[in-house]
Amino acid sequence: MTWHERANTITPRTGLLIDGRFRSATESFEVIAPRNGKLVTEIAFANADDVNEAVSSARRAFEDGRWSKRAPSERKAVLMAWAELCRAHGDELALLMALEMGKPAHEAKSIEVRAVANTLAWFGEACDKILDEIPHTARDALALVTREPAGVVGAVVPWNFPLTMAAWKVAPALAAGCSVVLKPAENSPLSALRFAELGLEAGLPEGVLNVVNGHGHIAGKALGEHPDVDVLTFTGSTQVGRYFLEYAAQSNLKRVYLELGGKSANIIFPDADLDRAASTAAWSIFFNQGEMCTAGSRLLVHESIHDEVVARVSTIAAAMQPQDPFSDDAPMGAMVSKEHLERVESMVTTGRGDRAELIVGGERVNQESGGYYFPPTIFDHVAPEAYIAQEEIFGPVLSITTFSDDAEALRIANGTRYGLASAIWTQNLDRAVAMSRGLRVGMCWVNCYEEGDMTIPFGGVKESGFGRDKSLHALEKFFDLKSTWIQLSEPS
């Protein structure tokens, strides 16, 4: 069955998921397919009262212990079953993501659904392996340091990897024993609703996971300001991250964990494997239509290999033209929305007027489809301080800058307000170590990009935020530490 045929068989959920049941709302929102600009469905959008009901449901579930007090091994079994259900329904989940945000369906299945299932399974396995502590004390006392679930978690996730980001937040929060209110992005609620429904089928008790579709300035703000939300975890733009810090300060001082934007650099030295470096550099910016916080949007090339690297990257870009997301060989799909496409176009126009040389792309394509398609776009000779070298475009737009020595490369790479990721391409171990130590980023790859597994934390520094997803470090933010000191009547 083709993706087009599958699309005719699917009926998305369109309500809010509160207390284990789908329900309507007073406001609705049109979900538009980026592939052709046509209406997919109308979906319920939450107001502040709806968010309050979802938080109240999560609080009841937490306090009565239907999940928070269950044995870790039992929580593990549910998360593992959920992972298997996601694998079994991979085509459906992939199709929903392709419909709502425009990524190629085959990539959504092979990459994102796999990541979601792996995340649920990994944190499921971790449930019964988290240990408390018994510090050494004098013989007349017993000290305990215990980890207790933090309570109600608000999770606000973006549309670019709608289910991966949801799983990165939801899985560790549930593994810790918390209850969750998930707010998906406006553009990508369909996959989140089905994902949560599969969680219920796997055995999540009612109220433990609630989903409130809605606008950021309404539903997201209501979560951020809510006095009964104990932890807020967010992935998205730096500006919205600032809002959540303000909401927390103005309400109950809830903990806020932010994973924000990036302007990541691929740094290629003359001794690198140029074929591999160039092909990976192209993939790192054009994959997922460039709609990635970790996108390798800056290519820093040593001046001695500039022409060779640019030629190779340009050739690859020409072969990665966007296609219908339902095509089985689409290297790129559509941009998420008309508004986002226009934003990317505007930033490209600014780049053209900023003394940079546009050598590939720059104009929307496939307009006859009615969809929102933008091709791989490359600017050469971009000054490090140029607008397109400093601002996160969140599209398939690459800025190329040359450097003459290691010190200059490091200075340029660190010369933005972001600090999410970077990559170094060299065969020189001393250089690789020195550069990786000097880069002000949360993630650094050497002779690769976006590599790693669930054991490695994901997050940045500077204005890329300070939250961490993945790994055991992600679990820690959903626990409270309690210190208990027991004075004994006599030394044992």
N, C-alpha and C positions, 0 to 999 in steps of 0.2 A: 504494500500500500504506500502510495506517495504521500508527501507531507500535505499536498493540496487535498488529497482524498481524506486524510486523517482530520483535516480542519473542518470538513463537513460533518464529522461525527461527534464533535466535541461540544459540550454545553457547559460553559464556565460557571462557577459559583459567582454570585454578584452581591452577596450580602455582607454584613459585618458578622464576624464570628465572636460571639460573646457567651460565656458560660456554656460552651459546648454546642450552641445552636446558631444557625445562620438566621439573621434578622434584617429587616429593612431599616432605612433611615430616612429622614426628612429631605436630605439632599442627595442628588445623584451626579454622576460624572461620566462623561463619554470616554471610553477607551478606544483610541484610534490606532489602527494598524499602521506602523511606519512603512511597511512594505508597499502599501497602495493608497494610504490616506483615507481608508474607508472605516466606517464604524464597526467595531467588533461587538461591543455591548455597552450598556449603561450599568454602572455599578454604584452601590450605596456608598456614600461618603459620610464620615462621622463628624458630629459637632462636639462641643465640649461635654455636653450631657452624655453622649454615647461613650466618650472616652472615660468619663467618671464611672459609668456602669461597668466597663471593661476592667478598670482598675479595682473596683469593688469586688468583682467576680474573682479576679486574681488574688486579692487580699483574703477573701473567704477561703479560697482553696489553700492558700498558704497557711493560714492560721489553724484550720481544722486538720491539717497534716495529711490530707489525702495523697499528697506527693512529697512534701517536705519531710515527712516523718517516715516515709517508706524506706525499707532497707535499700542500701545502695545497689545491691545485686538485683533488686526488682526494678529500680530505675534503669539499670543497665539493660535488662531484658527488653524493656519498652523501646529504648533508643535503638537497640540492635534490630528489633522488628521493624521499626520505622525506616531504618536504612534499607532494609530489604524491600519494603513497600515502594520506596523511592526508585530503587533499581527496577522493580517490576513495572512501575508506571513511568518509566523514563521517557517513552515517546510522548506521552501526554504532557508531562512537565516541560519537555523541550519545546513542544508545539506552543504551549501557552507563553513561554518566554519569547519565542520567535514572533508570535502574534502581537504581544504587547510592547516589546522594546526593540525588535528589528534584527536581533542577532541571527546568524545562520542556524537553522534548527539542528543541523548535523553537529555543529560545534556545541550547541546547548546540551545535546545529549551526551556526546563523547567527553566533554570537558566539564560542564557545569553540573549535570546530574551526577556524574561520577564523583565530583568534589563534594557535593551535598551528602551523598550516601557515605562516603569515606569520613566526613566530618562527624556525622551522627554516630557512626560505628566507633570512631576513635574516642570520642568523649563518652560514649556508652561504656567502652572498655575501661575508661579511667574512673568510672563511678566508684567502684569498690577497691580502688588502689590508692586513694588519698588518705594519708596518714596524719593523725594528730601528734602532739609532742608531749613528752614528760621530761622537763628539764631536771638536771641533777640539782638537788637541794640538800640542806642539812637533814639529818635523820629524823628530826621532829616535825617535818612538813612534807606535804606532797603537792607538787605544782603540776597543773595541767594547762596546755595551750590547745584549745579545740577550735575547729573550723565549723561554723554554723552558717546555713544558707542566709543570704543577706535580706531576702524578702521578695518584694515585687520589683521586677525589672522592666523598664521601658526600653524597647529596642527599635531604633529608627534606622531604616536601611535604604540604600540607593537603588536606582533602577538598572545600573549597568551590568551587575551580576546579581540579579534580584534574589535568587535562591541561595547562592553561595554565601552572600553577605548575611542573609537571614540565618542560615545554618551556623555560621561562625559566631553569631550572637546567641541564638536560641539554644543550641546544643550544650555549650558549657554552662549556661544559666540553669538549664533543666538538670544537667548532671550534678550541679551543686545542690539541687533541691529547691531552687527558686520557682516562682510563678512568673509568667511573662505576658506582657502586652506588646505585640508586634505591630508597628506601623510601617507598611511597605510604602515605597515611593508612589506618588500620584500616577505615574505612567505604568507601573508594573504590579498591580494588586492581584491579578488573576492567578499567577503561579503561586503567590504566597498563600492564597486561600486554599488552593488544592494541596499544597505542602502541609498546611496545618490540619486539613481534613484527614490526610493520611496519618498524621500523628495521632489523631483521635482513634482511627481504625487500629493503630498499633497498640493502643491501650493507655494513652494519656488521659487522665481523669478530666472531667469537664471543669472548665475554669482555669486550668493550669496554663493553657496557652490560648490567648485571645488575639484576634486580628482586627484592627481598626483601620480601614482604608480611609484616606482623607488628605486634605491639604496640609502642608507643613505648618503654615501660619495659624491653622485652627487645631487640627488633631495633634500635630507635633508639638505645638506650643502647650496645649493642654496637658500632654504627657510630661513635658519639661517642667511645668509649673505645679504639677499635682503633688500635694503634700503626702500622699500615700504611696508614691513611687520611691523606692529606696535607692535604686541604681538606674542610671540612664546611659545606655551605650549607643553611640551614633557613628555612622560612616556617611560622609558627604562633604559638602563644601566647607571651606574654612570660615566663611561668613556665618553660615548656619551654626557651625560649632560654637562660635562666639555667643550666638543667641542662647544656646543650651546652657552655657556657663552662667549667663545672666539669669535665665529661668531658675537655675538651681540656687543662685545667690538670693533671689527674691522670694524663694519658697522655703524649702526645708533643708537646704544645703546638701541635697542628695549628691552622691558621688556621680561624676560625669566622666565617661571615657570616650575620647574623640579619636577617630581615624579620619584624617582630612585629605586635602589635595596634595598634589605633587608636581614637580617639574624635573623629572629624573633624567640623569645624564648617562649615556653610553660613551665611554672614553676609550678610543682605539689608538693603540701605540703601534709604531712601525713593525715590531716583532710579533704582532698578533697573527693568528690564522685569519687572513682577511676575508676569505670566502665565508667562513663561519661567522665572523664578526659582522660582516655586512648583512648577511641573510637574517641573522638574529636581530640586528638593529632595526631592520625593516619590519620584521614580525612584531617587535616590541612596541612599535608605535601604530601599526596599521591593524593589528589583531583587535577584534571586538570594536571595529570602526574607530579605534583610538580612544574609546570611551572607557578609560581605565585611569585610576588615580596613580598607578605605578607606570603608566605609559612612558616609554623611553623617548620623550618628546624633544630632547636635546642630544644631538650627536656631536661629540667633540672629537675631532680627527687631527692627528699630527700632520703638520703642514707638508711633510715629505710624502705622505700617502693620500693626500686629499683627493686628487683627481681619480685615482683608482677606486677608492672607497665610494665616492659619489656616483661614479658610473655603475658600480655594482648595485648599490641601493636603488638607484633610479630604475635600473632594469627590473628589479624585483617589484618595485612599486607599480610599474606598468602592467605587471601580470596579476596584480591584486585588486582588480577593479570590482566595485561592489555589484552584487547581483541580488535577485529575489532571495530572501532568507529561506524560502522553501526549496531552493535549488540544492541538490546534494553535493555540488562542487563549488558553492559560493565561498570565495576567500574572505569576503566582507559582506555585511548586510546593509541595512538602512540605519540612518541616524534615528534616535529615539522619537523625535518630534519635529514638527515644522519650526517651532520656536527655537529648539536647540540647533537645528540646521542653520537658521538665520543668524544665530549667535556665532557659530563657527565661521560662516561666510563673512560676517562683520570683522572678526578678528583677522581673517586672511586679508581682507581689504586694508586693514591697518598695517599688516606686515608688508604689503606691497608699497606702502608709502613711507616705510621706515628704512629705506636704503638696502633692504635685503633683496636677493635675486630669486624670483619664483622660477623654478626649473621644471617642476612636475605638478600637474593638477591645478587646483585653485578654483574650479567652477563645478557647480552641482551637475549631476548626470542622471540619466534614466528618468527624465522628467515626465515622459509619456506615461509612466506607470502610475503617476499620482503620488508616488512615495517620496521619501526624504533621503536621497543618496548623495554622498559626497566622496570623491575619489581620494586616494593617497596623494598628499600634497607635500612638496618639499621646497623649502627655502634654503638657499646657500648664502654663504658670506654674511651670516647673521651676527651682528654685534652682540656681545654678551649682555649688554644692558638694554637691548631692544625689547620692545613690548612683547613680541611673540616668543622671546627667549626667557621672559620673566613671568608671564601670565599663563595659568593653566587653561588651555584651549578645550581640552576634553573632546578632541576629534582627531582625525588622521592627518595631523599636520606636524611635520618634522622640521626642526631648525638645525642647520649645520654650521658649526663654528670651528675654526682651526686654532691650534695651539703650537707653541714651539718647544716647550720643555715640560717636565713633570710639575714643576711649581706653578706654571701658568695653568695647566690643566686642572690642578687641584683648586686653584683660586677661582677659575670660571665655574667649575662644578659646584663649589660651595657658595657661589655668588647669587643665590636666590633666597627668598624668605622661607622656601620649603626645604624639607629634609626627609623625604620619604625613602627613596631608593636610588641606587646608582649601580653601574657595571663597569668593570675594568677589563680590557682586553690586552693581554700581554703574556709572553712566555717567561718573563723575568720574575722569579719568585720574590726577590727583594723589592722590586718595584710594586708588585701586587700587594705585598704586606704593607709597605709604606703608604701607598695610596689608600688602601682600605682603612688603615688607621687614621688617615687624615681627613677622610670624607665625613661630613656631618650629616649622616643619614641613619635611618633605622634599619635598613637592609642594604647589603652590598653583595653583589654577585661578581665572581671572577670567571671570565671566559664562559659565561652563560647569562641567561636573563630569566627572571620569574621562576627559578628552580627552587626546590625545597619540598618538604612534606609537612605533615601535621605536627611534627615535633618542633618545628621552627616558628618562633613568634613573628607576627606580621604587624608592622606599625612604623611610625616615623618619629622625627624630632622637629624642633622649631615649629613653624606654622602648619606642618603636616600632622600635628597632634601628638598625643602621648599615650593613646590607648594601644592595647595589644590584643590581636585576635590570634587564634590557633595556639597550640602547645598548652602545656600545663600552666603557663603564665596567664592564659586567658581565664582559667578557672578561678584564679586567686581573686579577681575583682568581684566575683559573685559570692564570696565568703566574708563573714565577719569573724575576726579572731577574738576569742574569749579567753582571758586568763583567770584561772581558778587556783587559789592558794588555800590549802587545807592544813590547818595547824593541828598536829597530832598531840594528844595528851602526854604520850610518852614516846621516846624514840623507839622505832621498831628494830 
